[in-house]
């Protein structure tokens, strides 16, 4: 007996669109087609669908399901171990949620009504994170799975930045630059040193007022810290550049800083996937890297060489950039392949 897609969808409680999607991604292809071109699903196809749905109920991703059923790249026990890890992380978040509810209840009983508004804003903030990050990414994001100590550090950093901004302390001032370096170290730690997570976190901060209110990290504070961080780098480059070169770099360096995390993330992803440096996709990224470099370095080869020399001799220039020696070597090979 063979079933058409509509009948199979109706019998198993799925939508036709879902079955079409499974077909499109190669997860469940019907064994035959009718003379009129309709998809026809056999007994074996239905059995495979049952396995797919069973694994889906465990929270296994469609990509992992395909690997299990087709190539056995992952054993069922490995998948279960992964799900147990995710459940442990979810339980930890639920425990923190319970602690907050207990605190809320205590505050309500004692008549501390403002705490209710704070709690509702916290719940709203949780939904904001889920709008920008997948469940897997949230599990990897220390910034989301934060504790009281981490909250305190960010509150202190935001208050310090707001105070310097209010007092009109220049981003070129040593206080501002010291804050910016500490800010970036904390940010690197709280994004698991993953520039892809950093880029999403940055987009979320810029687009969500509730997050700005909750953390105190407003657009103005964020821009001030980024400006001060840029100035901390320029202070090092000043040892290598003449006045005109430094003036040109100062004019363009800050504008390029927001572009780096996404580009670094793309390069890291390509390297992690095993793409060779001479792959066309990697060479496109190398072109983007060179264009971004020239945007603040200019087109003078001598100036560019001075900046490269500074990058090689000054380890502090690599701090807070999410770039390591391995990635630089990979990039260098891609540039040579152009």
C-alpha positions as CSV (number, residue, x, y, z in Angstrom):
1,X,0.0,0.0,0.0
2,X,1.3,3.5,-0.9
3,X,0.1,6.8,0.5
4,X,-0.1,10.2,-1.2
5,X,1.5,13.1,0.7
6,X,-1.9,14.5,1.8
7,X,-3.1,11.2,3.2
8,X,0.2,10.5,5.0
9,X,0.1,14.0,6.5
10,X,-3.5,13.5,7.7
11,X,-2.8,10.0,9.1
12,X,0.4,11.0,11.1
13,X,-0.7,14.4,12.2
14,X,1.8,16.5,10.3
15,X,1.3,19.1,7.6
16,X,1.9,18.6,3.9
17,X,4.4,21.5,4.1
18,X,6.4,19.6,6.7
19,X,6.6,16.5,4.6
20,X,7.6,18.6,1.6
21,X,10.4,20.2,3.7
22,X,11.6,16.8,4.8
23,X,11.8,15.9,1.1
24,X,13.6,19.1,0.1
25,X,16.3,18.5,2.7
26,X,16.7,14.9,1.8
27,X,15.4,13.6,5.1
28,X,12.4,11.7,3.8
29,X,12.1,11.1,0.0
30,X,9.1,9.1,-1.2
31,X,9.9,5.8,-2.8
32,X,7.7,6.3,-5.9
33,X,5.5,8.7,-7.8
34,X,2.2,8.1,-9.5
35,X,1.7,8.5,-13.2
36,X,0.3,11.9,-12.5
37,X,3.5,12.8,-10.6
38,X,2.2,12.6,-7.1
39,X,4.5,11.6,-4.3
40,X,3.8,8.0,-3.0
41,X,5.1,6.8,0.3
42,X,5.7,3.1,1.0
43,X,5.7,1.1,4.2
44,X,9.5,1.7,4.6
45,X,9.0,5.4,4.1
46,X,6.4,5.5,6.8
47,X,8.8,3.5,9.1
48,X,11.5,6.0,8.5
49,X,9.1,8.8,9.2
50,X,8.3,7.2,12.6
51,X,12.0,7.2,13.4
52,X,12.3,10.8,12.4
53,X,9.4,11.8,14.7
54,X,10.8,9.7,17.6
55,X,14.1,11.5,17.3
56,X,12.4,14.8,16.9
57,X,10.6,14.2,20.2
58,X,14.0,13.9,21.9
59,X,14.9,17.3,20.5
60,X,17.4,16.0,18.0
61,X,18.0,18.5,15.1
62,X,17.0,17.5,11.6
63,X,20.7,17.6,10.5
64,X,21.6,15.1,13.2
65,X,18.6,12.9,12.4
66,X,19.8,12.7,8.8
67,X,23.2,11.7,10.0
68,X,21.8,9.0,12.3
69,X,19.5,7.4,9.8
70,X,21.6,7.7,6.6
71,X,25.3,7.6,7.6
72,X,25.2,6.6,11.2
73,X,27.7,9.4,11.8
74,X,26.2,9.7,15.3
75,X,25.1,6.8,17.4
76,X,21.8,7.0,19.3
77,X,23.7,6.9,22.6
78,X,25.7,9.9,21.6
79,X,22.6,11.8,20.7
80,X,21.0,10.9,24.0
81,X,24.1,12.1,25.8
82,X,23.9,15.4,23.9
83,X,20.2,15.7,24.9
84,X,21.0,15.0,28.5
85,X,23.6,17.8,28.5
86,X,21.0,20.2,27.0
87,X,18.4,19.0,29.6
88,X,20.9,19.7,32.4
89,X,21.4,23.2,31.1
90,X,17.7,23.7,30.8
91,X,17.2,22.4,34.4
92,X,19.9,24.8,35.6
93,X,18.0,27.7,34.0
94,X,14.7,26.5,35.5
95,X,16.4,26.4,38.9
96,X,17.5,30.0,38.5
97,X,13.9,30.8,37.3
98,X,12.6,29.3,40.5
99,X,15.0,31.3,42.6
100,X,13.7,34.5,41.0
101,X,10.1,33.4,41.6
102,X,10.8,32.8,45.2
103,X,12.4,36.3,45.4
104,X,9.4,37.8,43.6
105,X,7.0,36.1,46.0
106,X,8.9,37.4,49.0
107,X,8.9,40.9,47.6
108,X,5.2,40.8,46.9
109,X,4.4,39.5,50.4
110,X,6.3,42.4,51.9
111,X,4.6,44.9,49.6
112,X,7.6,45.8,47.5
113,X,5.6,46.5,44.3
114,X,8.4,47.9,42.2
115,X,10.0,44.5,42.2
116,X,7.1,43.2,40.2
117,X,7.9,45.5,37.3
118,X,11.5,44.5,37.5
119,X,10.5,40.8,37.3
120,X,8.2,41.4,34.3
121,X,11.1,43.2,32.6
122,X,13.3,40.2,33.3
123,X,10.8,37.8,31.7
124,X,10.6,40.1,28.7
125,X,14.4,40.1,28.5
126,X,14.4,36.3,28.4
127,X,12.1,36.3,25.3
128,X,14.4,38.9,23.7
129,X,17.3,36.5,23.8
130,X,15.2,33.7,22.3
131,X,14.3,36.0,19.4
132,X,18.0,36.4,18.4
133,X,19.6,33.1,19.4
134,X,18.8,29.5,18.8
135,X,18.4,27.1,21.7
136,X,21.8,25.6,21.0
137,X,23.4,29.1,20.9
138,X,21.8,30.0,24.2
139,X,23.3,26.9,25.8
140,X,26.7,28.1,24.6
141,X,26.2,31.7,25.6
142,X,27.6,32.4,29.1
143,X,26.1,35.9,28.9
144,X,22.6,34.3,28.8
145,X,23.3,31.6,31.4
146,X,24.7,34.3,33.7
147,X,24.9,34.3,37.5
148,X,24.7,37.0,40.1
149,X,28.5,37.6,40.0
150,X,28.4,38.2,36.2
151,X,25.4,40.5,36.6
152,X,27.2,42.5,39.2
153,X,30.3,42.9,36.9
154,X,28.2,44.2,34.0
155,X,26.3,46.6,36.2
156,X,29.5,48.0,37.5
157,X,31.0,48.3,34.1
158,X,27.9,50.0,32.7
159,X,27.7,52.4,35.6
160,X,31.4,53.3,35.2
161,X,31.0,53.9,31.5
162,X,27.9,56.0,32.1
163,X,29.7,58.1,34.7
164,X,32.7,58.7,32.4
165,X,30.3,59.6,29.6
166,X,28.4,62.0,31.9
167,X,31.6,63.6,33.1
168,X,32.7,64.1,29.4
169,X,35.9,62.1,29.9
170,X,37.5,61.8,26.5
171,X,37.7,58.4,24.9
172,X,41.4,59.2,24.5
173,X,41.8,59.4,28.3
174,X,43.5,56.6,30.1
175,X,40.5,55.9,32.4
176,X,38.2,55.4,29.4
177,X,40.7,53.1,27.6
178,X,41.3,51.0,30.7
179,X,37.5,50.6,31.1
180,X,37.2,49.6,27.4
181,X,39.9,46.9,27.7
182,X,38.2,45.4,30.8
183,X,34.8,45.6,29.0
184,X,36.1,43.7,26.0
185,X,37.8,41.0,28.1
186,X,34.5,40.5,30.0
187,X,32.6,40.4,26.7
188,X,35.0,37.9,25.2
189,X,34.5,35.7,28.2
190,X,30.7,36.0,28.2
191,X,30.4,35.2,24.5
192,X,32.6,32.1,24.8
193,X,35.2,33.9,22.6
194,X,32.8,33.3,19.7
195,X,32.6,36.3,17.3
196,X,29.4,35.0,15.8
197,X,27.7,35.2,19.2
198,X,29.2,38.6,19.7
199,X,27.7,39.9,16.4
200,X,24.3,38.6,17.3
201,X,24.6,40.1,20.8
202,X,25.6,43.4,19.4
203,X,22.6,43.4,17.0
204,X,20.3,42.6,19.9
205,X,21.7,45.4,22.1
206,X,21.2,47.9,19.3
207,X,17.7,46.8,18.5
208,X,16.1,46.1,21.9
209,X,15.4,49.0,24.3
210,X,14.4,46.6,27.1
211,X,17.9,45.1,27.0
212,X,19.4,48.6,27.2
213,X,17.2,49.5,30.2
214,X,17.9,46.2,32.0
215,X,21.7,46.3,31.6
216,X,22.3,50.0,31.5
217,X,24.2,49.5,28.3
218,X,22.6,52.1,26.1
219,X,23.6,53.0,22.6
220,X,25.5,56.0,23.9
221,X,27.4,53.8,26.4
222,X,28.1,51.2,23.8
223,X,29.5,53.7,21.3
224,X,31.5,55.4,24.0
225,X,33.2,52.1,25.0
226,X,33.8,51.2,21.4
227,X,35.4,54.6,20.7
228,X,37.6,54.3,23.8
229,X,38.6,50.8,22.7
230,X,39.6,52.1,19.3
231,X,41.6,54.8,20.9
232,X,43.4,52.3,23.0
233,X,44.5,50.6,19.8
234,X,45.4,53.9,18.1
235,X,47.6,54.8,21.1
236,X,49.7,51.7,20.2
237,X,49.7,52.4,16.5
238,X,50.9,55.9,17.2
239,X,54.4,54.4,18.0
240,X,54.7,53.3,14.4
241,X,52.9,55.9,12.3
242,X,53.6,59.5,11.5
243,X,51.1,62.3,12.3
244,X,49.3,62.2,9.0
245,X,49.0,58.4,8.9
246,X,47.6,58.4,12.4
247,X,45.1,61.1,11.6
248,X,43.8,59.1,8.6
249,X,43.6,56.0,10.7
250,X,41.8,57.7,13.5
251,X,39.2,59.1,11.0
252,X,38.4,55.7,9.6
253,X,39.3,53.1,12.3
254,X,36.3,53.3,14.5
255,X,33.8,53.0,11.5
256,X,35.4,49.6,10.6
257,X,35.3,48.1,14.1
258,X,31.7,46.9,14.0
259,X,32.4,45.0,10.7
260,X,35.2,42.9,12.1
261,X,33.3,40.4,14.3
262,X,31.0,39.2,11.5
263,X,34.0,38.8,9.1
264,X,36.1,37.0,11.8
265,X,33.1,34.7,12.5
266,X,32.8,33.8,8.8
267,X,36.5,33.0,8.6
268,X,36.4,30.9,11.7
269,X,33.3,29.0,10.4
270,X,35.1,28.3,7.0
271,X,38.2,27.1,8.8
272,X,36.1,24.9,11.2
273,X,34.3,23.4,8.2
274,X,37.7,22.4,6.7
275,X,37.5,24.7,3.6
276,X,41.0,25.0,2.1
277,X,42.4,28.6,2.0
278,X,42.2,28.6,-1.8
279,X,38.5,27.8,-1.8
280,X,36.5,30.5,-3.6
281,X,34.3,31.2,-0.6
282,X,37.4,31.7,1.6
283,X,39.0,34.0,-1.1
284,X,35.9,36.1,-1.0
285,X,36.3,36.6,2.7
286,X,40.0,37.4,2.2
287,X,39.0,40.1,-0.3
288,X,36.6,41.5,2.3
289,X,39.4,41.5,4.9
290,X,41.8,43.4,2.6
291,X,39.1,45.9,1.7
292,X,38.3,46.5,5.4
293,X,42.0,46.8,6.2
294,X,42.5,49.4,3.4
295,X,39.5,51.4,4.6
296,X,41.5,52.5,7.6
297,X,45.1,51.9,6.6
298,X,44.8,53.6,3.2
299,X,46.5,52.5,0.0
300,X,50.1,53.4,0.7
301,X,52.1,50.2,0.9
302,X,54.6,51.7,3.4
303,X,51.8,52.7,5.8
304,X,50.2,49.3,5.5
305,X,53.6,47.6,6.3
306,X,53.9,49.8,9.4
307,X,50.5,48.7,10.6
308,X,51.3,45.0,9.9
309,X,54.6,45.4,11.8
310,X,52.7,46.9,14.8
311,X,50.3,43.9,14.7
312,X,53.1,41.5,14.7
313,X,55.1,43.2,17.5
314,X,52.3,44.4,19.8
315,X,50.3,41.5,21.4
316,X,47.9,44.0,23.0
317,X,46.6,44.8,19.5
318,X,45.1,41.3,19.2
319,X,43.3,41.6,22.6
320,X,39.5,41.8,22.2
321,X,39.6,41.1,18.5
322,X,38.6,37.4,18.6
323,X,41.5,36.7,16.3
324,X,44.3,34.1,17.0
325,X,47.5,33.1,15.3
326,X,45.9,30.1,13.7
327,X,43.2,32.2,12.1
328,X,45.8,34.8,10.9
329,X,47.8,32.0,9.3
330,X,44.7,30.7,7.5
331,X,43.9,34.2,6.3
332,X,47.4,34.7,5.1
333,X,47.2,31.5,3.0
334,X,43.9,32.8,1.5
335,X,45.4,36.2,0.7
336,X,48.3,34.5,-1.1
337,X,45.9,32.4,-3.1
338,X,44.2,35.6,-4.5
